[in-house]
Amino acid sequence: MFKTVRLGYHECMAMKKYLTLIITIIIVGVAVFVFGDKTHAPAGPIANDGASGDTTIGKEDHSIYDNSMHLEQPVARATVTSPLIVRGEARGTWFFEATFPLMLVVEDGTVLAQGFATAQDEWMTENFVPFEGTLTFTQQAQEQQATLVLMKDNPSGLPEGQDERTVSLYISEDQQL
């Protein structure tokens, strides 16, 4: 049924060269695919203050400016009062039912305020969607450092769906105390 073919020395060496070339091309292709540059962040200088995790990429008028979120208000390290307006744009993947959670946490870990950022446009997209939220809290007796936490809504609860951005702020002291 099958016919046995005997190859000579020169045919075997030529086939070995072709197989070696094909295997080398496959290995290089896999290496480029696996280890290639997969970051597509916007160009510009990256600044990180280290302690708070605040990240900006070449935009002085944003507290957060990355591939997932652009936070316009409040700016990092600003002194804020109640009500705190939070405004910017985030990828639609950050929202569930057109919202994502916000928290204002003071230095000792106390949650001063919680609320939601609400999409101002169609949120079922992977594009940027404008959002706005308001956090109301009791003014403090003295100025105090706080962190605004913007959390990706993760209804599944799975770790791979979790993401957050933080911004360092200062809570203004209550002038009436």
C-alpha positions in Angstrom: 0.0 0.0 0.0 2.7 2.5 1.0 5.9 2.6 -1.0 9.1 3.1 0.9 11.4 5.8 -0.5 15.0 5.9 0.4 16.6 9.3 0.5 20.2 9.8 -0.2 22.7 11.7 2.0 22.2 15.0 0.1 18.4 14.9 0.2 18.5 14.2 4.0 20.8 17.1 4.6 18.6 19.5 2.5 15.5 18.4 4.4 17.3 18.9 7.7 18.2 22.4 6.7 14.6 23.2 5.8 13.2 21.7 9.0 15.7 23.7 11.1 14.8 26.9 9.3 11.1 26.3 9.8 11.5 25.5 13.5 13.7 28.6 14.0 11.1 30.8 12.4 8.3 29.3 14.6 10.4 29.8 17.8 11.2 33.4 16.9 7.5 34.1 16.0 6.3 32.6 19.4 9.0 34.6 21.3 7.9 37.9 19.6 4.3 37.2 20.4 4.9 36.2 24.0 7.6 38.7 25.0 6.8 41.6 22.6 5.9 45.1 23.7 2.2 45.0 24.7 2.0 48.4 26.3 0.2 51.0 24.4 0.2 53.9 26.9 0.1 57.4 25.7 3.4 59.0 25.2 4.6 61.5 27.7 6.5 61.8 31.0 5.1 59.6 33.8 5.1 61.0 37.3 4.4 59.0 40.5 4.7 60.3 43.9 5.4 56.8 45.3 3.4 57.1 48.5 -0.1 57.5 47.2 0.0 55.7 43.9 -1.1 58.9 42.1 -0.2 58.6 38.4 -0.3 61.3 35.7 1.0 61.0 32.2 1.9 64.4 30.8 -1.3 66.2 31.8 -1.0 68.7 34.6 -4.7 69.4 34.6 -5.6 65.8 35.5 -5.1 63.9 38.8 -5.2 60.6 36.9 -4.5 60.2 33.2 -3.9 56.7 32.0 -5.4 54.2 29.5 -8.4 53.5 31.8 -9.3 56.9 33.3 -8.9 60.6 33.1 -9.8 62.3 36.3 -10.3 66.1 35.9 -11.7 67.0 39.3 -10.4 67.0 42.0 -6.7 67.5 41.2 -4.1 65.6 43.2 -3.1 67.1 46.6 -5.9 69.7 46.4 -7.6 70.9 49.6 -11.3 70.0 49.3 -14.5 70.6 51.2 -17.9 68.9 51.3 -19.6 68.3 48.9 -16.7 66.9 46.9 -17.5 66.8 43.1 -15.6 64.0 41.3 -15.5 64.5 37.5 -13.7 62.8 34.6 -14.0 60.0 32.1 -13.4 56.3 32.4 -13.5 53.3 30.0 -17.0 51.8 29.8 -15.6 48.6 31.3 -15.3 50.4 34.7 -19.1 50.8 35.0 -21.8 48.3 35.9 -25.4 49.6 35.4 -23.8 53.0 34.6 -22.0 53.5 38.0 -18.8 52.7 39.8 -18.0 53.1 43.5 -16.2 56.1 45.1 -14.7 56.3 48.6 -13.0 59.0 50.6 -10.7 57.5 53.3 -8.7 59.5 55.9 -5.2 58.6 57.1 -6.4 56.3 59.9 -8.4 54.2 57.5 -11.8 55.7 58.4 -14.2 55.9 55.5 -15.4 59.6 55.5 -17.7 59.2 52.6 -19.0 56.7 50.0 -20.9 57.1 46.8 -21.0 56.4 43.1 -19.7 58.0 40.0 -22.5 58.0 37.4 -22.0 57.7 33.6 -23.1 60.8 31.8 -23.3 59.0 28.4 -23.7 55.5 27.0 -21.6 53.3 29.2 -21.8 50.0 27.4 -18.7 50.6 25.4 -14.9 50.2 25.7 -14.4 53.8 24.9 -14.1 56.7 27.4 -17.4 57.7 29.0 -17.8 61.0 31.0 -18.7 60.5 34.7 -19.6 62.6 37.7 -20.1 61.9 41.4 -20.6 63.7 44.6 -19.3 62.8 48.0 -20.8 64.5 51.1 -19.0 64.4 54.4 -18.7 66.1 57.7 -15.9 68.7 57.8 -13.0 67.9 60.1 -11.8 69.9 63.1 -8.4 70.2 61.5 -7.0 69.8 58.0 -6.3 66.2 57.3 -4.8 64.1 54.5 -7.3 61.8 52.8 -7.4 59.5 49.8 -10.1 59.4 47.1 -10.5 55.9 45.9 -12.2 55.2 42.5 -13.0 51.5 42.2 -13.9 49.6 39.0 -17.3 48.1 39.5 -16.8 44.4 39.8 -20.1 42.6 40.2 -18.5 39.2 39.7 -16.2 39.7 42.7 -13.4 37.9 40.8 -9.9 39.2 41.5 -9.1 39.7 37.8 -12.0 42.1 37.6 -10.7 44.4 40.4 -9.0 47.7 39.7 -8.8 51.1 41.4 -7.2 54.5 41.2 -6.3 56.7 44.1 -5.7 60.4 44.5 -4.2 62.1 47.6 -6.2 65.0 48.9 -6.4 67.3 51.9 -9.7 67.8 53.8 -10.2 71.4 54.7 -10.7 72.2 58.4 -14.2 73.4 59.4 -13.9 77.2 59.8 -17.0 77.2 62.1 -15.7 75.0 64.9 
